[in-house]
Every structure is written in structure tokens, then in C-alpha cells.
Amino acid sequence: MDECTDRLLDVQVLKFGTYTLRTGLVSPVYVDFREIFGFPDLLCELAELIFQASREAQYELVCGVPYTALPLATCLSITHRLPLLIRRKEAKGYGTKRIVEGKFVPGQTCLIVEDVVTFGTSILDTARILQQAGLKVPRIISAAAMSYGQRTLLPTTAPFATRLLSLMEEKRTNVALAADVLSCAEALALAEELGPEICMFKIHADALGGFDESFHLRLAEIAKRHRFLLFEDRKFADIGSVARRQYEGGIFRISHWADVVTVHAVAGPSALLSLQEACSSTDNGAFIVSEMSCQGSLAVGNYTQAAVEMAKVCRDFVAGFICTSRVTTDPSWVLVTPGVKLQEGGDGQGQQYLTPEEVIGRRGTDVIVVGRGIIDADDRLATAQAYRHAAWQAYEGRVAQI
Ligand code: 5IU
């Protein structure tokens, strides 16, 4: 693999520098996959690495996403005698009008090969189309994709998003714990026990009995020791001046200890701007609530899109979004999803659960927020580890394999 990377650098398929991508983002890495067509041996080598990386997924067909991934998929198809499918960009306007070309029967399993993935939009579209045609898609393999670590290098990534993404990459966890317990003492015990497994510890300070300054000092000490970030799910929704007082003052003095908070979009950008002014460190940030996990939520459609747009007025402070789907394809934002359990279902009070595999792997968000799935378990540590494993596997399945 390292040799292959060296050769990709030699022949300028892989380049380091400053590149402005089609999306307008500036990237320190650029993959010009078309360059590889002049080096058939390298193309075959890369196809073989993809084959090795995808071995444990059982598939009968291989599908290339046009155009540049097609030679890769073809190579795999010929070498390993796997029938090839092509997903057209547009259905033909004449003839059979098939969007998936090739020979297959519904129920067969297909591997999708893509050359470069920035955020996975077109590859996920391909997966959806193959699934609509009755095929199973266990795994997506790409020759290059953006990891959490790489996203920290984008100049548009906010300081808090950079902290969170690097921590997730280093600690290898994309699980945030929703510590919805009754008292501060219980919250501290949870932080001590599960801290090594998580990237963020989310609380509702106003729902914890016995809140005082000593609590947040002790929590901050545990957070530092076990390396996780403190998340107050306050959902600010008032006019700027009031939101600011709720952030800085009162009993909770949130701005003094929370690394990140949630803000509703309903009041417009003024709350965000006021919170940013009151922020105790430029490394702290906020997530905008752009969708909610509960049944009947009004944060859908145009509201969701407007919430995402709003973030742009406060790029240094907004780290990303609370959402249940990929509300933006811009990799500088971090997408955080609550309403996650190992089994899908509900809580009888409006909460709707999706699995880690569904949200991270298929929908393409970044962090799972898990509360009762872990807290109500008999063995909280083993359960937290199971969520961590499932969410990390789903992430690794989404980013570069080779
Ligand atoms: N939470 C949601 N859904 C949302 C938002 C926040 O569940 O849309 I915004 C919070 C509420 C709770 C946690 O603190 O995430 C989920 O807890 P459970 O995993 O116990 O359902």
C-alpha cells in the first residue's frame, strides 16, 4: 500500500498543495484520477488493493460509478471474474432506458467502486439506485475519501469542529454520551466510567440535581483526563441579548465550562452572533439544530435548509449541525445525530431511533449521540464499547479503504 501511494505521488495522481475544489473548498490534497489511465499496471495494482480491502464483504457483482471509477471496476471485474454493472449518470432517452446496465437479478449483492469521495454524495446516490433495482449493497469502497483528520485541514472548518474531528480521529471514537441522569453525582460517575469511550459528554445542566460550581470543575477535570469535550444541550432559542445572558450567567454559567452548545435556528442568526461574542474561548462553538429526531418535528424541508444557510454568517463559531440526515455536503461541518440505538424503534414518547450503521454508514453523518441505549443497560461500559465499535466500523466503511 505504501509503495502504491508512492507511485501515485510519482505519477501525480495524488498531489499535495493548495487546491480549490469544484465546491469552492480549498483542499491540501488533490486526487487527479484520470492521470492513472496512462499507467495500466498501477491501475491493476489499485484494483487489487480494493479487492483485498473488500474481501470480507461477500459480493457477486461490481459496479463502477462513471466515469473515472469505471476502469477500476472493470479491472476488478476481469481479474476476479465478477460481472460488471454500470450506473448511468442519466437514464438513456432511447432504447431500454435502464439506469443500471448489466446482467443481474434482484437480491444479488454488489460492491460499488468509486475513485474519489469528498463527502460521499454521489456514491450514496448510486447505492440508493442499486437498492431500488433490488440489489444489496453491503459495502462501498473508494480509492480516496476524506477522513475526520483530513477535514481538520480545510480552512473553512471552525475551531471547535477542528478540535472535535482531531479528537475523534486520535481517540477513534465518534460516540457522544447523552448523560441524562438525575444528579450531578451520577453524571460524574458516568463520566469517570465511560469517559475513555466517548468524544463528547452531553448534559442538560438544568435537569441535573445538585448543580454547582464544584460539579463543572470536577467534570472538566475528568474530561481533560479522559479526553472528551463538554457539550451542554441548551438549545438557545431567544433573542440575542437574552440568549447571551443564559449562556454566561445564572446558576449554570454555561460559557465557563461548556466546549459546545446547541442553538435553535428559529430566532435567526442574532442568538448565534451574541453567543459568539460571549464565548470564553475562540476554540468553543455551537451546533445548530437543523433537524430533530422526534416524531412530528417541524424542523424539516425549507426550515432545515435555512438553518444550514444561517451557519454561514458565523463560520468560526458554528461547528456543524444536529441532524438525522446529511443536511449539507460541505465536509467542514460536523453532523451530529441523536436518536440512536442498536435496535431501531421508539421510546413511546416521540423519540425515534436509528442504528449507528444507518446514520454513520448509510446517511453519512459523523457523530452518534446515545443516551438510554447505554444508560439503561446492565453493563454500561460493555454497551458503550459496542456502540463505539458499531459507529467506528460504519465510519471506516465510509472513508478510504486504501
Ligand atoms: N436530543 C434528541 N433529539 C434531538 C435533539 C436532542 O434526542 O433532536 I436537538 C437529545 C435528547 C437526549 C438525547 O438528551 O439527545 C437522546 O437521548 P436517548 O438516546 O436517551 O433517546
Residues whose N, C-alpha, C, O or C-beta is under 5 A from the ligand:
A	BS01	5IU	A178 D180 V289 E291 M292 S293 C294 I322 P338 G339 V340 Q351 V369 V370 G371 R372 G373
